[in-house]
Amino acid sequence: MHRNSMLALALSFCAAPAFAHQVELLPTKDNTLYQSATGALSNGQGDHLFAGRVGQFGNSEVRRAVLAFDIAGAIPAGSTIDAVELVLHCDGAPPTATPTPVALHRLLADWGEGASLPFPPGGQGAASTPGDATWIHTFFPGSNWTNAGGDFVASASASTLVDQPAVYTWSSTAQLVLDVQDWLDNPAANFGWILIGDETVDQSARRYLSLQSAIASEAPLLRVQFTTTPPAVFCTAKTNSLGCVPAIGFSGRASASASAGFTISASQVLNNKNGLLFYSLIGPGGGPFVGGTLCASAPLRRTPPSSSGGNPPPNDCSGQFSLDFNAWIASGVDPALTVGQQVWTQWYYRDPASNFSAGLSNGLTAVIGP
């Protein structure tokens, strides 16, 4: 059996509840597609996005906004997406505008945000620059959409009515959740959404603040609620020289932003012995080691040694180890400990009466959350 399959089987017996989280993400890129047979216009660095059809003074042309978010960079792999909503600040609409449906559609091709910057700011766009998405280009000037105006799923993932300037929310739908879940599980397929207004009538266009907005709090915001798998015990401890079986434990959750709060412990270890926490970023299953089982694969990383404490001599099993792994993450000693990284851990300590002079707890695996 593949070692990851073995781990999945081992973790399936853990009945601990999942952890609920929420993150708020700004776009990694956004742009506006301006209807044009040549793809001459774009708006990569402008402080607005546009969606809908403009009036006769703009030749009744269509505008479509595109935006994307880094899901896999903010949410641990293996998480379950529970709810998704997009918040946009509309700050421009025709004076006589009436509520119009504006829909989000999942994009099917990657696209770019170049250096184009309209001046003066407005809905007419600017000359496209290398890497810009345009009406016909995914990346100006050499890569094109299959379909002018963008390649996207025909059915909308979500829709809302937009009227006069205000804050608007595209509330969570089953399809929005599926979109984000797929982007988490398959980051290479994450091209974001295209925002499409009512393109059947003139003056349906609306203006929204973009990632480049001077007011950061009014930039597009994606709010995602998700649950992560809790830390789980796996592997087998080495019975120590007094017949005790060291047991790894934990409290809290692993976090890349917290300075404390995720304690990895071990009980039933020999008293007053030095030990340390091994951990691996590769996986479980290191094989036989000092008469027991190494629960983590090489190359191993380790934390500084500490004492198990406990009763005064002679030896008994009153010793305990404890380490706040979040504090270790926050120290910055190991820059690989980031959101989404899975770690496999195991306590190692001195057991002088053992033929192999070492004791081993069982293992604990956890995924670092935000």
MARPA-507179 format. One line per 10 residues: number of its first residue (from 0); their letters; for each residue x, y, z of C-alpha. Coordinates in Angstrom, 3 decimals. Layout:
! MARPA-507179
NUM) A) X Y Z ~ ...
***
This chain:
! MARPA-507179
0) MHRNSMLALA) 0.000 0.000 0.000 ~ 1.242 3.506 -0.872 ~ 2.469 5.299 2.250 ~ 0.042 8.190 1.783 ~ -2.800 5.667 1.543 ~ -1.571 4.095 4.767 ~ -1.573 7.487 6.454 ~ -5.074 8.251 5.188 ~ -6.256 4.927 6.607 ~ -4.630 5.664 9.943
10) LSFCAAPAFA) -6.124 9.150 10.132 ~ -9.595 7.911 9.268 ~ -9.873 6.469 12.755 ~ -9.438 9.878 14.371 ~ -12.816 11.171 15.522 ~ -11.717 14.617 16.683 ~ -13.866 17.461 15.378 ~ -12.631 19.539 12.455 ~ -11.506 23.129 12.997 ~ -13.578 25.956 11.482
20) HQVELLPTKD) -11.795 28.985 10.000 ~ -12.471 32.065 7.923 ~ -10.066 33.980 5.687 ~ -10.528 37.221 3.787 ~ -8.551 37.498 0.553 ~ -7.729 40.371 -1.766 ~ -7.335 39.548 -5.452 ~ -3.934 38.562 -6.750 ~ -4.890 40.300 -10.003 ~ -7.867 42.015 -11.643
30) NTLYQSATGA) -8.555 43.736 -14.948 ~ -11.299 44.894 -17.301 ~ -11.969 43.509 -20.777 ~ -13.064 46.303 -23.164 ~ -15.050 45.186 -26.205 ~ -12.675 45.715 -29.119 ~ -11.917 43.829 -32.309 ~ -8.195 44.494 -31.877 ~ -7.706 44.130 -28.129 ~ -6.181 47.585 -28.013
40) LSNGQGDHLF) -7.567 48.496 -24.573 ~ -7.033 47.221 -21.049 ~ -6.929 48.482 -17.436 ~ -4.379 46.450 -15.501 ~ -3.375 49.106 -12.962 ~ -6.475 51.291 -12.878 ~ -8.323 51.758 -9.620 ~ -11.644 50.599 -11.101 ~ -13.268 47.585 -12.725 ~ -16.221 47.801 -15.111
50) AGRVGQFGNS) -18.975 45.364 -16.043 ~ -22.039 45.830 -18.258 ~ -22.840 47.804 -21.419 ~ -22.045 51.498 -21.679 ~ -24.242 54.059 -23.430 ~ -24.195 55.478 -26.934 ~ -21.365 57.878 -26.142 ~ -19.239 54.771 -25.576 ~ -20.544 53.124 -28.746 ~ -22.726 50.846 -26.600
60) EVRRAVLAFD) -19.725 48.589 -26.019 ~ -19.487 45.877 -23.368 ~ -17.170 45.796 -20.365 ~ -16.348 42.650 -18.369 ~ -14.243 42.502 -15.191 ~ -11.935 39.600 -14.359 ~ -10.450 38.847 -10.959 ~ -8.595 35.964 -9.305 ~ -7.625 34.964 -5.763 ~ -4.835 32.753 -4.403
70) IAGAIPAGST) -6.862 30.041 -2.690 ~ -4.145 27.407 -2.264 ~ -1.764 29.975 -0.779 ~ -4.151 30.875 2.037 ~ -6.053 27.674 2.847 ~ -4.382 24.381 3.849 ~ -4.567 21.551 1.347 ~ -7.189 18.988 2.251 ~ -9.530 21.551 3.805 ~ -13.259 21.532 3.109
80) IDAVELVLHC) -14.749 24.764 1.753 ~ -18.009 25.541 3.550 ~ -19.081 28.981 2.314 ~ -17.861 31.671 -0.086 ~ -18.917 35.258 -0.709 ~ -17.517 38.064 -2.817 ~ -17.820 41.715 -1.749 ~ -17.419 44.566 -4.236 ~ -17.735 48.318 -3.737 ~ -19.714 49.868 -6.587
90) DGAPPTATPT) -18.961 53.584 -6.814 ~ -20.343 54.446 -10.225 ~ -23.684 53.969 -12.012 ~ -25.837 55.961 -14.462 ~ -28.125 58.417 -12.620 ~ -31.214 56.695 -14.007 ~ -29.923 53.180 -13.377 ~ -32.308 50.516 -12.131 ~ -31.381 47.211 -10.477 ~ -29.577 44.985 -12.947
100) PVALHRLLAD) -28.319 41.406 -12.535 ~ -24.549 41.010 -12.384 ~ -23.210 37.450 -12.523 ~ -19.973 35.675 -11.683 ~ -18.846 33.005 -14.142 ~ -15.875 30.717 -13.653 ~ -13.062 31.416 -16.110 ~ -11.554 28.561 -18.125 ~ -8.233 30.115 -19.169 ~ -5.454 32.042 -17.468
110) WGEGASLPFP) -5.067 35.769 -18.119 ~ -2.878 38.686 -17.162 ~ -2.710 42.061 -15.478 ~ -0.224 44.343 -17.214 ~ 0.875 47.918 -16.629 ~ -1.968 49.659 -18.496 ~ -3.251 52.676 -16.566 ~ -6.031 54.934 -17.856 ~ -5.423 58.674 -17.509 ~ -7.544 60.410 -16.684
120) PGGQGAASTP) -9.245 57.565 -14.818 ~ -12.435 56.370 -16.442 ~ -14.210 53.686 -18.340 ~ -12.428 54.156 -21.679 ~ -9.368 52.098 -20.723 ~ -5.766 52.581 -21.764 ~ -3.482 51.164 -24.440 ~ -2.828 47.486 -23.731 ~ 0.624 46.612 -22.414 ~ 2.517 43.300 -22.495
130) GDATWIHTFF) 0.798 40.714 -20.302 ~ -2.573 42.488 -20.214 ~ -5.870 40.677 -20.604 ~ -8.001 42.261 -23.333 ~ -11.242 41.455 -25.150 ~ -9.351 39.104 -27.453 ~ -6.096 38.435 -25.562 ~ -5.412 36.395 -22.449 ~ -1.911 37.918 -22.419 ~ -1.359 40.816 -24.821
140) PGSNWTNAGG) -0.090 40.698 -27.530 ~ 0.546 37.027 -28.263 ~ -1.990 34.778 -26.468 ~ -5.696 34.845 -27.241 ~ -8.947 33.707 -25.728 ~ -10.660 30.960 -27.698 ~ -13.749 33.184 -27.617 ~ -13.556 36.957 -27.783 ~ -14.679 38.434 -24.482 ~ -13.245 35.591 -22.396
150) DFVASASAST) -13.562 31.831 -22.003 ~ -15.901 30.984 -19.146 ~ -18.544 28.540 -17.956 ~ -21.910 29.475 -19.448 ~ -23.872 29.037 -16.240 ~ -23.280 31.585 -13.498 ~ -21.713 30.589 -10.190 ~ -23.566 33.430 -8.432 ~ -25.547 36.550 -9.267 ~ -26.838 39.621 -7.471
160) LVDQPAVYTW) -28.777 42.766 -8.353 ~ -26.691 45.938 -8.515 ~ -28.390 49.327 -8.411 ~ -26.858 52.652 -7.370 ~ -23.407 52.947 -5.736 ~ -23.184 50.815 -2.597 ~ -21.470 47.724 -1.232 ~ -22.713 44.523 -2.899 ~ -22.248 40.892 -1.889 ~ -22.411 37.835 -4.092
170) SSTAQLVLDV) -23.633 35.422 -1.428 ~ -22.491 31.852 -1.088 ~ -23.951 29.333 -3.506 ~ -23.264 25.659 -4.048 ~ -21.385 26.509 -7.249 ~ -19.223 29.201 -5.632 ~ -18.231 26.637 -3.018 ~ -17.451 24.076 -5.720 ~ -15.358 26.625 -7.629 ~ -13.207 27.463 -4.623
180) QDWLDNPAAN) -12.951 23.833 -3.513 ~ -11.651 22.870 -6.938 ~ -9.162 25.741 -6.941 ~ -7.876 24.537 -3.570 ~ -7.595 20.928 -4.744 ~ -6.326 21.831 -8.244 ~ -4.484 25.171 -8.065 ~ -3.432 24.948 -11.709 ~ -7.113 25.295 -12.700 ~ -7.616 28.512 -10.729
190) FGWILIGDET) -8.252 31.284 -13.257 ~ -10.788 33.198 -11.185 ~ -14.139 34.653 -12.259 ~ -15.431 37.025 -14.879 ~ -18.052 39.582 -13.819 ~ -20.790 40.027 -16.418 ~ -23.547 42.631 -16.192 ~ -26.743 42.999 -18.225 ~ -25.345 43.238 -21.738 ~ -28.751 43.488 -23.462
200) VDQSARRYLS) -29.340 47.172 -22.700 ~ -27.296 50.364 -22.834 ~ -26.146 52.051 -19.634 ~ -26.160 48.863 -17.597 ~ -22.443 49.240 -16.827 ~ -21.338 49.631 -13.229 ~ -17.992 50.747 -11.845 ~ -16.323 48.891 -8.957 ~ -13.205 49.657 -6.946 ~ -10.282 47.407 -7.906
210) LQSAIASEAP) -7.275 45.931 -6.145 ~ -5.442 49.182 -6.883 ~ -8.035 51.307 -5.084 ~ -6.558 54.072 -2.969 ~ -8.818 52.870 -0.159 ~ -7.562 49.364 0.606 ~ -10.639 48.473 2.655 ~ -12.825 48.999 -0.419 ~ -10.912 46.657 -2.726 ~ -12.594 43.413 -3.832
220) LLRVQFTTTP) -12.787 40.949 -0.954 ~ -13.329 37.199 -1.043 ~ -14.509 35.735 2.251 ~ -14.070 31.962 2.602 ~ -15.199 29.740 5.454 ~ -13.550 26.332 5.641 ~ -12.792 23.453 7.986 ~ -9.484 21.674 8.380 ~ -8.661 18.177 9.542 ~ -7.456 18.285 13.170
230) PAVFCTAKTN) -4.065 16.902 14.222 ~ -4.087 13.102 14.329 ~ -2.053 10.455 16.116 ~ -0.455 7.695 14.060 ~ 2.397 5.177 14.233 ~ 3.553 3.035 17.216 ~ 5.579 4.110 20.248 ~ 8.577 2.184 21.550 ~ 7.922 0.649 24.978 ~ 10.567 2.041 27.314
240) SLGCVPAIGF) 12.838 0.208 29.724 ~ 10.263 0.385 32.546 ~ 7.484 -1.055 30.375 ~ 5.706 2.277 29.831 ~ 4.399 3.297 26.409 ~ 5.093 6.989 25.732 ~ 1.993 8.726 24.360 ~ 2.069 11.828 22.176 ~ -0.726 14.381 22.633 ~ -1.733 17.868 21.563
250) SGRASASASA) -3.934 20.857 22.317 ~ -4.944 23.730 20.039 ~ -4.193 23.936 16.333 ~ -1.184 24.683 14.177 ~ -1.167 28.255 12.874 ~ 1.239 30.305 10.788 ~ -0.063 33.553 12.293 ~ -0.349 32.705 16.011 ~ 2.677 33.074 18.276 ~ 1.439 30.352 20.629
260) GFTISASQVL) -1.393 27.898 21.154 ~ -0.487 24.534 19.594 ~ 1.137 22.317 22.204 ~ 2.633 18.954 21.269 ~ 3.258 16.850 24.372 ~ 4.334 13.376 25.440 ~ 3.431 11.537 28.655 ~ 4.559 8.238 30.175 ~ 8.210 8.984 29.440 ~ 11.151 8.504 31.784
270) NNKNGLLFYS) 11.642 11.270 34.323 ~ 14.499 13.774 34.192 ~ 15.705 12.823 30.725 ~ 16.647 15.041 27.805 ~ 14.570 14.814 24.673 ~ 13.541 16.699 21.557 ~ 10.813 16.743 18.945 ~ 11.643 15.311 15.547 ~ 9.546 16.520 12.640 ~ 9.431 15.943 8.906
280) LIGPGGGPFV) 7.949 17.878 6.004 ~ 8.196 14.855 3.705 ~ 5.817 12.320 5.203 ~ 5.370 9.491 7.704 ~ 7.072 6.121 7.857 ~ 10.816 6.435 8.489 ~ 11.157 2.724 9.301 ~ 13.066 0.887 12.079 ~ 15.042 3.148 14.417 ~ 16.841 2.441 17.750
290) GGTLCASAPL) 14.692 -0.621 18.368 ~ 11.439 1.134 17.585 ~ 9.779 2.889 14.651 ~ 10.707 6.275 13.264 ~ 7.333 7.842 12.512 ~ 8.633 10.590 10.207 ~ 10.620 10.383 6.987 ~ 14.088 11.808 6.525 ~ 15.356 14.436 6.264 ~ 14.383 15.058 9.866
300) RRTPPSSSGG) 14.247 18.468 11.481 ~ 14.403 18.947 15.210 ~ 13.612 21.385 17.986 ~ 16.039 22.240 20.827 ~ 16.402 19.633 23.624 ~ 14.427 19.938 26.845 ~ 14.031 17.965 30.082 ~ 11.126 15.644 30.809 ~ 11.069 16.678 34.490 ~ 8.854 14.557 36.733
310) NPPPNDCSGQ) 9.639 12.914 40.059 ~ 13.160 12.870 41.518 ~ 15.270 9.746 40.876 ~ 15.039 6.781 40.761 ~ 13.632 6.342 37.297 ~ 9.877 6.151 36.787 ~ 7.440 7.161 34.036 ~ 6.391 10.499 35.512 ~ 8.261 12.517 32.874 ~ 6.498 14.672 30.289
320) FSLDFNAWIA) 7.583 16.715 27.305 ~ 5.772 19.773 26.019 ~ 6.489 22.188 23.171 ~ 4.398 25.032 21.759 ~ 4.885 24.365 18.053 ~ 3.240 27.651 17.076 ~ 5.973 29.483 18.967 ~ 8.516 27.428 17.017 ~ 6.809 28.415 13.744 ~ 6.674 32.073 14.816
330) SGVDPALTVG) 10.396 32.086 15.657 ~ 11.142 31.910 11.934 ~ 13.910 29.343 12.460 ~ 12.322 27.115 9.805 ~ 10.906 29.255 6.963 ~ 9.326 26.154 5.383 ~ 6.654 26.126 8.117 ~ 3.963 28.042 6.249 ~ 0.196 27.829 5.708 ~ -0.773 24.523 4.162
340) QQVWTQWYYR) 2.432 22.678 5.107 ~ 1.812 19.272 6.699 ~ 4.212 18.150 9.419 ~ 4.827 14.712 10.958 ~ 6.223 14.785 14.508 ~ 7.605 12.375 17.149 ~ 9.286 12.756 20.537 ~ 12.768 11.246 20.987 ~ 14.461 10.997 24.409 ~ 17.221 9.257 26.364
350) DPASNFSAGL) 16.532 5.845 27.876 ~ 19.881 4.758 29.357 ~ 18.586 1.349 30.503 ~ 17.441 0.473 26.987 ~ 19.648 -1.681 24.804 ~ 19.402 1.053 22.186 ~ 19.682 3.977 24.658 ~ 16.688 5.891 23.236 ~ 12.948 6.194 23.675 ~ 10.336 7.087 21.056
360) SNGLTAVIGP) 6.749 8.251 21.344 ~ 4.152 7.558 18.700 ~ 3.631 10.199 15.967 ~ 1.375 13.203 15.428 ~ 0.600 14.853 12.106 ~ -0.924 18.283 11.568 ~ -1.485 20.797 8.778 ~ -0.471 24.409 9.462 ~ -3.474 26.681 9.197 ~ -3.677 30.464 8.731
***
